[in-house]
Amino acid sequence: MGRQVPQEGKKGTKTSTSKPLILRFAMTGTRVEHSRQIRDLCVAKRHDGQTYQAIADELKLRVSSVKTIVSNAKKNGHTHSLLRSGRPRKTTVRQDRQIVREAKKNRRLSAGKLVSVVEKGHGIALSKQTVRNRIKDEGFNGRAARKKPFSSKKNIKARYAYARQMLKLKDDDWKKVVFSDESSVWLTGAAGRVFVWRKPGEEFKNECLAPTFKSGRETLMVWGCITYEGVGALHMCDSNITGAYYKSILEQNLQATVSVLGIGNDYKFVQDGAPGHRARLVKDYLKEKEVELLPHPAQSPDLNPIENLWALVKQELSKRPASSVDDLKEKIQEIWYDIEPKTVQDLYHSMPKRLLQVKDNRGGHTKY
């Protein structure tokens, strides 16, 4: 006998179907417990007067979750997780602190290595998953390490002092600064793998390939400068950056940029400490032209906003690889001169934030 279709009752009401049951199951979910760090942030931001909605938007939470966290903190007087019935916790609060302390000592340790370190140092036998859970409870997550230039203790100290000094500059002061820098660009575009969207069997279609060339390891050195009004001149270097060659770059491009963009002659010039930049004839030339140098700490690309524009250029180049050095030069110029002044101005406005991050990190690196 076939399956019966639900019929209407005598009074016109429909009998239950499977749809409400499906909805009921869909609405039933596992309760997510947020980390102690997230709970502390919710309470602190609410204490500072932020609305529940603003906190939820910033921390990517539901408004109801934020309200519950704040309410529980008021009721319990803390944001610790409460004891629950069920399976006993494998570690004590003290052991949790020991696990996190070891992870912070060496942030490159895998969960497996941490298990060995904790067991050897503290006599705690745990699984890798338990170690991961305890670290995650404190707001830590495994992520790929960001690549940043190595900084010596001396340079970290210099960055900290520089940030404290330069934080005295006003927004209008930065508008009078010309930033410059060189960048090395690979003929094949951005280094590393290139990802494409493709279907099975399309791996050898031209649009799905990352072309390589016989001269694929050839690079091009490019010098550029920026002002608050927008990007300045670009120079394709055909020689090593010696003092004499660098002086010729400045002669051809610096004053022309200042004149065309109309920023006046009372500007300050930023360059890094490359050997060619520190040559006596370069110093004499800048002195002769009455160009005031603004100091720049070593190993500090995050304090030169032109670096962000080099990254933008390389990102665009990865989408349209060049077939020759001449083609590469042409593409770089197209991308560079298409950069909107607003993009450059936003980078200038970020200088106080960059310096503040360096200061807060005691000379350490920033997100920029």
C-alpha positions as CSV (number, residue, x, y, z in Angstrom):
1,M,0.0,0.0,0.0
2,G,1.3,3.4,-0.9
3,R,2.4,6.1,1.5
4,Q,-0.7,8.2,2.7
5,V,-0.7,11.9,2.0
6,P,-1.7,14.0,5.1
7,Q,-5.4,15.1,4.8
8,E,-7.2,18.0,6.3
9,G,-9.2,17.4,9.4
10,K,-12.9,17.7,9.7
11,K,-12.7,21.3,10.9
12,G,-10.4,22.4,8.1
13,T,-7.2,22.2,10.1
14,K,-4.2,20.5,8.5
15,T,-2.5,17.6,10.1
16,S,1.2,18.0,10.9
17,T,3.6,17.6,8.0
18,S,7.4,17.0,8.0
19,K,8.1,20.7,7.3
20,P,7.8,22.1,10.8
21,L,9.8,19.1,12.0
22,I,12.6,20.1,9.6
23,L,12.5,23.7,10.8
24,R,12.7,22.5,14.4
25,F,15.8,20.5,13.7
26,A,17.3,23.4,11.8
27,M,16.8,25.7,14.7
28,T,18.4,23.3,17.2
29,G,22.1,24.0,17.3
30,T,25.1,23.5,19.6
31,R,25.7,26.4,21.9
32,V,29.0,28.1,21.1
33,E,31.1,29.3,24.1
34,H,33.1,32.3,23.2
35,S,36.7,32.7,24.4
36,R,37.6,34.5,27.6
37,Q,39.2,37.2,25.4
38,I,36.0,37.8,23.5
39,R,33.9,37.9,26.7
40,D,36.3,40.4,28.3
41,L,36.1,42.6,25.1
42,C,32.3,42.6,25.2
43,V,32.2,43.7,28.8
44,A,34.9,46.4,28.4
45,K,33.3,47.9,25.3
46,R,29.9,47.9,27.0
47,H,31.5,49.6,30.0
48,D,32.9,52.2,27.6
49,G,29.4,53.1,26.5
50,Q,29.2,51.2,23.2
51,T,25.8,49.8,22.2
52,Y,25.1,46.1,22.0
53,Q,24.7,46.4,18.2
54,A,28.0,48.2,17.7
55,I,29.8,45.6,19.8
56,A,28.2,42.8,17.9
57,D,29.1,44.3,14.5
58,E,32.7,44.9,15.5
59,L,33.3,41.4,17.0
60,K,31.1,39.6,14.5
61,L,28.7,38.2,17.1
62,R,25.0,38.1,17.5
63,V,23.5,40.9,19.5
64,S,21.8,38.3,21.8
65,S,25.2,36.8,22.5
66,V,26.7,40.1,23.5
67,K,23.7,40.8,25.8
68,T,24.1,37.3,27.4
69,I,27.9,37.8,28.0
70,V,27.4,41.2,29.6
71,S,24.5,40.0,31.7
72,N,26.4,37.0,33.0
73,A,29.4,39.1,33.8
74,K,27.2,41.4,35.9
75,K,25.5,38.5,37.6
76,N,28.7,36.5,38.4
77,G,31.1,39.4,38.8
78,H,33.6,37.9,36.3
79,T,33.8,36.4,32.8
80,H,35.3,33.0,33.7
81,S,33.6,29.9,32.4
82,L,31.3,28.4,35.1
83,L,31.7,24.9,36.3
84,R,29.3,22.5,34.6
85,S,28.0,19.0,35.2
86,G,29.3,16.2,32.9
87,R,32.7,15.0,32.0
88,P,35.4,16.4,34.3
89,R,37.9,18.9,32.8
90,K,41.3,17.3,32.1
91,T,43.3,20.2,33.4
92,T,43.2,22.6,36.3
93,V,43.3,26.4,35.9
94,R,46.9,26.4,37.0
95,Q,47.8,23.8,34.3
96,D,45.9,25.9,31.7
97,R,48.1,28.8,32.5
98,Q,51.2,26.7,32.2
99,I,50.2,25.5,28.7
100,V,49.5,29.0,27.5
101,R,52.8,30.3,29.1
102,E,54.8,27.7,27.1
103,A,53.0,28.6,23.9
104,K,53.8,32.2,24.4
105,K,57.5,31.4,25.1
106,N,57.8,29.9,21.6
107,R,54.9,30.7,19.3
108,R,56.3,28.4,16.6
109,L,55.8,25.2,18.6
110,S,53.3,22.8,17.1
111,A,50.6,21.3,19.3
112,G,52.6,18.0,19.3
113,K,55.8,19.8,20.5
114,L,53.9,21.6,23.1
115,V,52.5,18.3,24.5
116,S,56.1,17.2,24.9
117,V,57.3,20.4,26.5
118,V,54.3,20.6,28.9
119,E,54.7,16.9,29.9
120,K,58.4,17.2,30.4
121,G,58.4,20.6,32.3
122,H,55.2,20.2,34.3
123,G,54.4,16.5,34.4
124,I,51.1,16.9,32.6
125,A,50.1,14.2,30.1
126,L,47.7,15.6,27.5
127,S,46.5,15.1,24.0
128,K,47.3,17.5,21.2
129,Q,43.6,18.4,20.9
130,T,43.4,19.3,24.6
131,V,46.5,21.6,24.2
132,R,44.9,23.3,21.2
133,N,41.6,23.7,23.1
134,R,43.3,25.4,26.1
135,I,45.3,27.8,23.8
136,K,42.2,28.6,21.8
137,D,40.3,29.3,25.1
138,E,42.7,32.2,25.7
139,G,42.0,33.7,22.2
140,F,45.0,32.2,20.4
141,N,44.7,30.6,16.9
142,G,47.1,28.9,14.6
143,R,47.8,31.2,11.6
144,A,50.5,31.6,9.0
145,A,53.2,33.9,10.2
146,R,53.3,37.3,8.5
147,K,56.5,38.1,6.7
148,K,58.3,41.2,8.0
149,P,61.9,42.4,7.9
150,F,64.1,41.2,10.7
151,S,64.8,44.0,13.2
152,S,67.8,44.0,15.6
153,K,67.4,45.2,19.1
154,K,69.2,48.4,18.2
155,N,66.8,49.2,15.4
156,I,63.7,48.3,17.5
157,K,64.9,50.8,20.0
158,A,65.5,53.4,17.2
159,R,62.0,52.8,15.8
160,Y,60.4,53.4,19.2
161,A,62.3,56.7,19.7
162,Y,61.4,57.7,16.2
163,A,57.7,57.0,16.7
164,R,57.6,59.0,19.9
165,Q,59.3,62.0,18.2
166,M,57.3,61.9,15.0
167,L,53.9,61.6,16.7
168,K,54.4,65.3,17.4
169,L,53.8,66.1,13.7
170,K,50.4,67.2,12.7
171,D,48.4,66.0,9.7
172,D,49.3,69.1,7.7
173,D,53.0,68.5,8.4
174,W,52.8,65.1,6.6
175,K,51.2,66.8,3.6
176,K,54.6,68.5,3.1
177,V,56.5,65.2,2.9
178,V,57.8,63.5,-0.2
179,F,58.3,59.8,0.3
180,S,60.7,57.9,-2.0
181,D,61.9,54.3,-2.4
182,E,63.2,51.7,-4.8
183,S,61.5,48.3,-5.4
184,S,62.6,45.2,-7.2
185,V,60.0,43.7,-9.6
186,W,60.2,40.2,-11.0
187,L,59.6,39.8,-14.8
188,T,57.0,37.1,-14.0
189,G,55.1,39.4,-11.6
190,A,54.5,38.7,-8.0
191,A,56.6,35.9,-6.4
192,G,54.9,32.8,-5.2
193,R,52.0,30.7,-6.6
194,V,49.2,32.3,-8.7
195,F,45.7,30.9,-8.1
196,V,43.0,30.7,-10.7
197,W,39.4,29.6,-10.9
198,R,39.1,26.6,-13.2
199,K,37.1,23.5,-14.0
200,P,38.4,19.9,-14.3
201,G,40.3,19.5,-17.5
202,E,41.1,23.2,-17.9
203,E,44.5,23.2,-16.4
204,F,46.3,23.7,-19.7
205,K,44.0,26.5,-21.1
206,N,46.0,29.7,-21.7
207,E,43.9,31.7,-19.2
208,C,44.5,29.1,-16.5
209,L,48.3,29.2,-16.8
210,A,51.0,31.2,-15.1
211,P,53.4,31.9,-18.0
212,T,57.1,31.5,-17.4
213,F,59.9,32.8,-19.7
214,K,63.5,32.0,-20.3
215,S,64.5,35.2,-18.5
216,G,62.0,34.5,-15.7
217,R,64.5,35.3,-13.0
218,E,65.2,38.7,-14.4
219,T,64.2,41.6,-12.2
220,L,63.7,45.3,-12.7
221,M,64.6,47.9,-10.1
222,V,62.2,50.8,-10.0
223,W,62.5,54.2,-8.2
224,G,59.5,56.2,-7.4
225,C,58.2,59.0,-5.2
226,I,54.8,60.2,-3.9
227,T,53.4,63.4,-2.5
228,Y,50.1,64.1,-0.8
229,E,48.8,65.3,-4.2
230,G,49.4,61.9,-5.7
231,V,52.1,59.6,-7.3
232,G,55.2,61.3,-8.5
233,A,57.8,60.4,-11.1
234,L,58.8,56.8,-11.8
235,H,62.3,55.9,-12.9
236,M,63.3,52.5,-14.4
237,C,66.8,51.8,-13.2
238,D,69.3,50.3,-15.7
239,S,72.2,50.3,-13.3
240,N,73.2,49.5,-9.8
241,I,72.1,52.3,-7.4
242,T,75.5,53.9,-6.7
243,G,75.8,57.4,-5.3
244,A,76.4,58.9,-8.8
245,Y,73.4,57.0,-10.3
246,Y,71.1,57.9,-7.4
247,K,72.1,61.6,-7.7
248,S,71.1,61.5,-11.4
249,I,67.7,60.0,-10.5
250,L,67.0,62.8,-8.1
251,E,68.2,65.4,-10.6
252,Q,65.8,64.1,-13.3
253,N,62.8,63.3,-11.1
254,L,62.6,64.9,-7.7
255,Q,62.3,68.6,-8.5
256,A,60.1,67.8,-11.5
257,T,57.6,66.0,-9.3
258,V,57.5,68.8,-6.8
259,S,57.0,71.4,-9.5
260,V,54.3,69.4,-11.4
261,L,52.3,68.5,-8.3
262,G,52.7,72.0,-6.8
263,I,53.6,71.2,-3.2
264,G,56.0,74.1,-2.8
265,N,59.7,74.1,-2.0
266,D,59.4,73.8,1.7
267,Y,58.9,70.1,1.6
268,K,60.7,67.4,3.5
269,F,62.2,64.4,1.7
270,V,62.2,60.7,3.0
271,Q,64.6,58.1,1.7
272,D,65.9,54.9,3.3
273,G,69.5,54.4,4.4
274,A,70.7,52.4,1.4
275,P,74.5,53.0,0.7
276,G,73.9,54.9,-2.5
277,H,71.6,57.3,-0.7
278,R,74.2,58.1,1.9
279,A,77.0,58.9,-0.6
280,R,78.7,62.3,-0.1
281,L,77.8,63.6,-3.5
282,V,74.1,62.9,-2.8
283,K,74.3,64.7,0.5
284,D,76.0,67.7,-1.2
285,Y,73.4,67.7,-4.0
286,L,70.5,67.8,-1.5
287,K,72.2,70.5,0.5
288,E,72.8,72.6,-2.6
289,K,69.1,72.3,-3.5
290,E,68.1,73.1,0.1
291,V,66.1,69.8,0.4
292,E,65.5,69.0,4.0
293,L,65.8,65.3,4.9
294,L,63.3,63.7,7.3
295,P,65.0,60.9,9.2
296,H,63.8,57.4,8.6
297,P,64.6,54.4,10.9
298,A,66.3,51.3,9.4
299,Q,64.2,48.2,8.6
300,S,61.0,50.2,8.7
301,P,59.1,49.8,5.4
302,D,55.9,50.0,7.4
303,L,56.7,53.7,8.1
304,N,57.0,54.6,4.4
305,P,53.5,54.5,2.7
306,I,55.0,54.1,-0.8
307,E,55.6,50.5,0.2
308,N,51.8,49.9,0.1
309,L,51.8,51.3,-3.5
310,W,54.6,48.9,-4.5
311,A,52.5,46.1,-3.1
312,L,49.5,47.3,-5.1
313,V,51.6,47.5,-8.3
314,K,52.9,43.9,-7.9
315,Q,49.4,42.6,-7.1
316,E,48.1,44.1,-10.4
317,L,51.1,42.7,-12.3
318,S,50.3,39.2,-11.0
319,K,47.0,39.5,-12.9
320,R,48.7,40.5,-16.2
321,P,52.2,39.0,-16.4
322,A,54.7,40.7,-18.7
323,S,56.3,38.9,-21.6
324,S,59.5,41.0,-21.7
325,V,61.4,43.6,-19.7
326,D,60.0,46.4,-22.0
327,D,56.5,45.0,-21.6
328,L,57.1,45.0,-17.8
329,K,58.2,48.6,-17.8
330,E,55.1,49.6,-19.8
331,K,52.7,47.8,-17.4
332,I,54.4,49.2,-14.3
333,Q,53.9,52.7,-15.6
334,E,50.3,52.1,-16.6
335,I,49.5,50.8,-13.1
336,W,51.5,53.5,-11.3
337,Y,50.0,56.5,-13.1
338,D,46.5,55.0,-12.7
339,I,46.7,55.2,-8.9
340,E,44.1,57.7,-7.7
341,P,45.3,60.7,-5.5
342,K,42.7,59.6,-2.9
343,T,44.5,56.3,-2.5
344,V,47.8,58.1,-1.8
345,Q,46.1,60.6,0.5
346,D,44.5,57.8,2.6
347,L,48.0,56.4,3.1
348,Y,49.3,59.8,4.2
349,H,46.5,60.1,6.7
350,S,47.5,56.7,8.2
351,M,50.9,58.0,9.3
352,P,49.8,58.9,12.9
353,K,48.2,55.4,13.3
354,R,51.4,53.7,12.0
355,L,53.6,55.6,14.5
356,L,51.2,55.0,17.3
357,Q,51.3,51.2,16.6
358,V,55.1,51.3,16.6
359,K,55.1,53.2,19.9
360,D,52.5,50.8,21.5
361,N,54.6,47.8,20.3
362,R,57.7,49.4,21.8
363,G,59.4,49.6,18.4
364,G,58.0,46.3,17.1
365,H,56.3,45.8,13.7
366,T,52.9,47.0,12.7
367,K,50.1,45.7,10.5
368,Y,51.1,48.2,7.7
